[in-house]
Amino acid sequence: MDDESKSIFSLFFDEAPLAFHEIDTSRGDTDFRATFLVETDAGHKRVLKLADNDFTFPEKIAVWQRTVEEYRKLGYFCPRIFRDKAGAFPLVDFRGHRCAAYGEEFAPYTPVEDRFSQDYGQNAALYERYLPDIWRMTARIAAEHLDYTDYPSAYCLFETFCPSDETDEVLENAMAWKEYADTLPRDFADQVGRIWRLWTENRGMLEAIYPKLPTSVFQADLNASNILLDEEGRFVGVYDFNLCGREVFLNYLMRESSGVSGICKALQIASECYRFSDLEKETALMLYRCLKPLWFTRVEALKKAGQDPDAIRACLDETEQALTAPIDFAACMG
């Protein structure tokens, strides 16, 4: 570690660092993130994290810290988040950045992706195997109806996650779909207009109901890199809470699930630990029609169709079907 890193490390820990591994998880110029895995002269493994972006600041980190403890109360391992020796999450200067800093417990477990780090297909299959455990955990958090923060999760709908966002991600994707669909040949204009009208009308109806749906505070980033397993391959918990926040459970569940069958399976598993309200059952289809039909994958499919009119029509028909099919999600919700 250089002197700058050591100075920040000393704000949190009394031991001297002997060896370290630095991991750069930055996402562009406006989202700087660095993690230090440090071995100390006392034989301990410590984790120091620094971030300079518009969604990491002391008040938000305090929410992550509280949420970690709520998951732990239910018996799941999540690395504890630590304040510095003065009891704060300090702002520090680091390599030209003004960073929020915090300590984190070293995780003795490995994420799913490390089991087959070079093979995404095997990672995906292994992740699929743990979905029942993952959804039971999430449903148990949902059943707590945690309400200690107004900061939304990154999956927020009808609001923005951070100041740099102009819209929520769902609307952003839908607008990108419309922008590209408007460039299609005129023969498709009527269907494009009909799809957009169906989507906007449904979104408008959902917006009036959405604030009444049950919420809790979730980790909000379930993927193979954040799902932790023990040496025997058993699910033990999660880490990486930097997208954490208040969220409508039904939105979180659908956003983290793929396809109608995946959503139905998640609903069925969740219903073992969580009692869906009548309003959630009534709103599920409306929410699906908002989230899934104009997701970025639909834009990719249209672009892949190129100039082939049959392929374009198939893409548009699939999208319209998603907006009109009478799916009985309530039957899966207990």
C-alpha positions as CSV (number, residue, x, y, z in Angstrom):
1,M,0.0,0.0,0.0
2,D,1.2,3.5,-0.7
3,D,1.4,6.1,2.1
4,E,-2.0,7.5,1.1
5,S,-3.7,4.1,1.4
6,K,-1.9,3.3,4.6
7,S,-3.1,6.7,6.1
8,I,-6.7,5.9,5.3
9,F,-6.3,2.3,6.6
10,S,-5.1,3.6,9.9
11,L,-8.3,5.6,10.4
12,F,-10.1,2.2,10.8
13,F,-7.6,-0.3,12.1
14,D,-4.7,-0.3,14.6
15,E,-2.7,-3.1,12.9
16,A,0.0,-2.4,10.4
17,P,-0.7,-3.7,6.8
18,L,1.8,-6.4,5.6
19,A,0.3,-7.4,2.3
20,F,-2.6,-6.2,0.3
21,H,-4.6,-6.8,-2.9
22,E,-6.3,-3.9,-4.6
23,I,-9.4,-4.4,-6.7
24,D,-10.6,-1.7,-9.0
25,T,-14.4,-1.9,-9.5
26,S,-14.9,1.5,-11.0
27,R,-17.6,2.0,-13.6
28,G,-16.3,4.9,-15.7
29,D,-15.1,8.4,-14.8
30,T,-18.0,9.3,-12.6
31,D,-18.0,6.1,-10.5
32,F,-14.7,5.4,-8.9
33,R,-14.5,2.4,-6.5
34,A,-11.5,0.7,-4.9
35,T,-11.3,-2.3,-2.6
36,F,-8.3,-3.2,-0.5
37,L,-8.0,-6.8,0.9
38,V,-5.3,-6.4,3.6
39,E,-3.3,-8.8,5.7
40,T,-2.0,-7.3,8.9
41,D,0.8,-7.8,11.3
42,A,-1.8,-9.2,13.8
43,G,-2.6,-12.0,11.4
44,H,-6.0,-10.6,10.5
45,K,-7.6,-10.0,7.1
46,R,-9.2,-6.6,6.7
47,V,-11.2,-5.0,4.0
48,L,-11.2,-1.3,3.2
49,K,-13.5,0.2,0.6
50,L,-13.4,3.7,-1.1
51,A,-16.0,5.2,-3.4
52,D,-16.4,8.4,-5.3
53,N,-19.8,8.4,-7.0
54,D,-23.2,10.1,-6.4
55,F,-24.8,7.1,-4.6
56,T,-22.1,6.5,-2.0
57,F,-22.1,8.9,1.0
58,P,-22.0,8.5,4.8
59,E,-25.8,8.5,5.3
60,K,-26.3,5.9,2.6
61,I,-23.5,3.7,3.9
62,A,-25.2,3.8,7.3
63,V,-28.3,2.3,5.6
64,W,-26.1,-0.5,4.1
65,Q,-24.7,-1.2,7.6
66,R,-28.2,-1.5,9.1
67,T,-29.4,-3.7,6.3
68,V,-26.5,-6.1,6.7
69,E,-27.4,-6.5,10.4
70,E,-31.1,-7.2,9.5
71,Y,-30.0,-10.0,7.1
72,R,-27.7,-11.4,9.8
73,K,-30.5,-11.4,12.4
74,L,-32.3,-13.9,10.1
75,G,-29.2,-16.2,10.1
76,Y,-27.6,-15.2,6.8
77,F,-23.9,-14.3,6.5
78,C,-23.2,-10.8,5.3
79,P,-19.9,-9.1,6.0
80,R,-20.3,-6.4,8.6
81,I,-19.6,-2.8,7.7
82,F,-17.4,-0.8,10.0
83,R,-17.1,2.9,10.8
84,D,-13.7,4.4,11.5
85,K,-12.2,4.6,15.0
86,A,-14.0,8.0,15.5
87,G,-17.4,6.4,14.7
88,A,-17.8,7.9,11.2
89,F,-17.8,7.0,7.6
90,P,-15.2,9.6,6.7
91,L,-14.7,11.5,3.4
92,V,-11.0,11.1,2.4
93,D,-8.8,12.3,-0.5
94,F,-7.5,9.4,-2.6
95,R,-5.7,9.7,-6.0
96,G,-7.5,12.8,-6.9
97,H,-10.9,11.6,-5.7
98,R,-13.0,12.7,-2.7
99,C,-14.1,9.3,-1.5
100,A,-16.4,7.9,1.1
101,A,-14.5,5.3,3.1
102,Y,-15.7,2.3,5.2
103,G,-14.3,-0.9,6.5
104,E,-15.8,-4.3,5.9
105,E,-15.5,-7.7,7.5
106,F,-13.5,-10.2,5.5
107,A,-15.9,-12.9,4.0
108,P,-14.7,-16.5,4.6
109,Y,-17.0,-17.7,1.9
110,T,-16.7,-17.7,-1.9
111,P,-19.3,-16.3,-4.4
112,V,-21.0,-18.6,-6.9
113,E,-19.0,-17.2,-9.8
114,D,-15.7,-18.2,-8.3
115,R,-16.7,-21.9,-8.6
116,F,-16.6,-21.7,-12.4
117,S,-15.1,-18.3,-13.0
118,Q,-14.2,-18.9,-16.6
119,D,-17.5,-20.5,-17.7
120,Y,-20.6,-18.2,-17.6
121,G,-22.9,-21.1,-18.6
122,Q,-21.8,-23.1,-15.5
123,N,-22.1,-20.0,-13.3
124,A,-25.6,-19.5,-14.5
125,A,-26.6,-23.1,-13.9
126,L,-25.1,-23.1,-10.4
127,Y,-26.8,-19.8,-9.6
128,E,-30.1,-21.4,-10.8
129,R,-29.6,-24.2,-8.3
130,Y,-29.6,-21.8,-5.4
131,L,-32.6,-19.7,-6.4
132,P,-34.9,-21.4,-3.8
133,D,-32.5,-20.4,-1.0
134,I,-32.1,-16.9,-2.4
135,W,-35.9,-16.3,-2.7
136,R,-36.6,-17.7,0.7
137,M,-34.0,-15.3,2.2
138,T,-35.4,-12.3,0.2
139,A,-39.0,-13.2,1.1
140,R,-38.1,-13.3,4.8
141,I,-36.6,-9.8,4.5
142,A,-39.8,-8.7,2.7
143,A,-41.9,-10.1,5.6
144,E,-40.0,-7.8,8.0
145,H,-41.4,-4.8,6.1
146,L,-38.3,-2.8,7.1
147,D,-38.9,0.9,7.0
148,Y,-35.9,2.8,8.3
149,T,-34.9,4.6,5.1
150,D,-36.4,6.5,2.3
151,Y,-33.4,5.9,0.0
152,P,-34.7,3.7,-2.9
153,S,-32.8,0.7,-4.2
154,A,-31.3,0.8,-7.7
155,Y,-34.4,-1.1,-8.9
156,C,-36.7,1.8,-8.1
157,L,-39.7,2.6,-10.2
158,F,-41.3,6.0,-10.6
159,E,-38.3,7.6,-8.9
160,T,-34.5,7.8,-9.4
161,F,-31.7,6.0,-7.6
162,C,-29.2,8.9,-7.7
163,P,-28.9,12.5,-8.8
164,S,-27.3,11.6,-12.1
165,D,-30.3,9.5,-13.2
166,E,-32.8,11.3,-15.4
167,T,-35.5,8.6,-15.1
168,D,-35.9,5.2,-13.5
169,E,-34.2,2.4,-15.5
170,V,-37.5,0.9,-16.7
171,L,-38.6,4.1,-18.3
172,E,-35.1,4.7,-19.7
173,N,-35.3,1.3,-21.5
174,A,-38.8,1.9,-22.7
175,M,-37.8,5.2,-24.2
176,A,-34.8,3.6,-25.9
177,W,-37.2,1.0,-27.4
178,K,-39.5,3.7,-28.7
179,E,-36.7,5.7,-30.2
180,Y,-35.4,2.7,-32.2
181,A,-38.9,1.4,-33.1
182,D,-39.8,4.7,-34.6
183,T,-37.0,4.1,-37.2
184,L,-38.6,0.9,-38.5
185,P,-40.2,0.9,-41.9
186,R,-43.6,2.6,-42.1
187,D,-45.4,-0.8,-42.5
188,F,-44.8,-1.3,-38.7
189,A,-45.8,2.2,-37.5
190,D,-49.4,1.1,-36.5
191,Q,-48.1,-1.8,-34.4
192,V,-45.3,0.3,-32.8
193,G,-47.9,3.0,-31.9
194,R,-50.3,0.4,-30.5
195,I,-47.5,-1.2,-28.4
196,W,-46.4,2.2,-27.0
197,R,-50.0,3.2,-26.2
198,L,-50.6,-0.1,-24.4
199,W,-47.4,0.3,-22.4
200,T,-47.9,4.0,-21.4
201,E,-51.5,3.4,-20.4
202,N,-50.6,0.4,-18.2
203,R,-47.7,2.4,-16.7
204,G,-50.0,5.2,-15.9
205,M,-52.5,2.9,-14.1
206,L,-49.7,1.3,-12.2
207,E,-48.2,4.6,-11.0
208,A,-51.5,5.4,-9.2
209,I,-51.4,2.1,-7.3
210,Y,-47.7,1.6,-6.8
211,P,-47.1,3.7,-3.6
212,K,-49.6,1.4,-1.8
213,L,-47.6,-1.8,-2.4
214,P,-45.7,-3.3,0.5
215,T,-42.0,-2.5,0.7
216,S,-38.9,-3.5,2.7
217,V,-35.2,-2.8,2.5
218,F,-33.2,-5.2,0.3
219,Q,-29.6,-5.9,-0.7
220,A,-30.9,-5.4,-4.3
221,D,-28.1,-7.0,-6.3
222,L,-28.6,-10.7,-6.5
223,N,-26.2,-12.3,-9.0
224,A,-23.5,-15.0,-9.2
225,S,-20.8,-12.6,-8.0
226,N,-22.7,-11.7,-4.7
227,I,-24.2,-15.1,-3.7
228,L,-22.0,-16.7,-1.0
229,L,-21.4,-20.5,-0.6
230,D,-19.5,-22.4,2.0
231,E,-16.9,-25.1,1.3
232,E,-19.6,-27.8,0.9
233,G,-21.4,-25.6,-1.7
234,R,-24.2,-24.6,0.6
235,F,-25.8,-21.1,0.3
236,V,-24.9,-19.0,3.3
237,G,-25.7,-15.4,2.4
238,V,-24.9,-12.3,0.3
239,Y,-22.5,-9.4,0.1
240,D,-22.2,-6.1,-1.9
241,F,-24.9,-3.8,-0.5
242,N,-24.1,-0.7,-2.5
243,L,-27.4,-0.8,-4.5
244,C,-29.4,-1.5,-1.3
245,G,-32.4,0.5,-0.4
246,R,-36.2,0.6,0.1
247,E,-38.1,-1.3,-2.5
248,V,-41.5,-2.8,-3.4
249,F,-41.0,-6.5,-2.9
250,L,-43.0,-7.5,-6.0
251,N,-40.9,-5.2,-8.2
252,Y,-37.7,-6.5,-6.8
253,L,-38.8,-10.1,-7.3
254,M,-39.8,-9.6,-10.9
255,R,-36.8,-7.6,-11.8
256,E,-34.5,-10.3,-10.4
257,S,-36.4,-13.1,-12.3
258,S,-36.3,-14.1,-15.9
259,G,-39.3,-14.9,-18.0
260,V,-42.8,-15.8,-16.9
261,S,-41.8,-19.3,-15.7
262,G,-39.0,-17.8,-13.6
263,I,-41.3,-15.2,-12.0
264,C,-43.9,-17.9,-11.2
265,K,-41.3,-20.0,-9.6
266,A,-40.0,-17.1,-7.5
267,L,-43.5,-16.2,-6.4
268,Q,-44.2,-19.8,-5.4
269,I,-41.0,-20.0,-3.4
270,A,-41.5,-16.6,-1.8
271,S,-45.0,-17.5,-0.7
272,E,-43.6,-20.1,1.6
273,C,-42.2,-17.3,3.8
274,Y,-44.2,-14.3,2.8
275,R,-47.9,-13.6,2.6
276,F,-48.8,-11.7,-0.5
277,S,-51.5,-9.1,-0.1
278,D,-54.6,-9.0,-2.2
279,L,-53.3,-5.7,-3.7
280,E,-50.0,-7.4,-4.7
281,K,-52.0,-10.2,-6.4
282,E,-54.1,-7.7,-8.2
283,T,-51.1,-5.7,-9.3
284,A,-48.7,-8.4,-10.4
285,L,-49.8,-8.6,-14.0
286,M,-49.8,-4.8,-14.3
287,L,-46.3,-4.6,-12.9
288,Y,-45.1,-7.4,-15.3
289,R,-46.5,-5.5,-18.2
290,C,-44.6,-2.4,-17.1
291,L,-41.2,-4.1,-16.4
292,K,-40.7,-6.7,-19.1
293,P,-42.2,-5.9,-22.5
294,L,-39.9,-2.9,-23.3
295,W,-36.8,-4.0,-21.4
296,F,-33.4,-3.5,-23.2
297,T,-33.4,-7.1,-24.4
298,R,-36.4,-6.1,-26.7
299,V,-34.4,-3.3,-28.3
300,E,-31.5,-5.8,-28.8
301,A,-33.9,-8.3,-30.5
302,L,-35.2,-5.6,-32.8
303,K,-31.7,-4.5,-33.8
304,K,-30.7,-8.1,-34.4
305,A,-33.7,-8.5,-36.7
306,G,-32.1,-5.9,-39.0
307,Q,-34.1,-5.3,-42.2
308,D,-35.8,-8.7,-42.2
309,P,-39.6,-7.8,-42.1
310,D,-40.5,-11.3,-40.8
311,A,-38.0,-11.0,-38.0
312,I,-39.1,-7.5,-37.1
313,R,-42.8,-8.6,-37.1
314,A,-41.9,-11.6,-34.8
315,C,-40.2,-9.2,-32.3
316,L,-43.1,-6.8,-32.3
317,D,-45.7,-9.6,-31.9
318,E,-43.7,-11.0,-29.0
319,T,-43.7,-7.6,-27.3
320,E,-47.4,-7.1,-27.9
321,Q,-48.1,-10.5,-26.6
322,A,-46.3,-9.6,-23.4
323,L,-48.5,-6.6,-23.0
324,T,-51.8,-8.4,-23.5
325,A,-51.4,-12.1,-22.4
326,P,-53.7,-12.9,-19.4
327,I,-51.0,-14.4,-17.1
328,D,-52.4,-15.6,-13.8
329,F,-49.6,-14.7,-11.4
330,A,-52.0,-14.6,-8.5
331,A,-52.3,-18.4,-8.7
332,C,-48.6,-18.7,-7.8
333,M,-48.8,-16.3,-4.8
334,G,-50.4,-18.5,-2.2
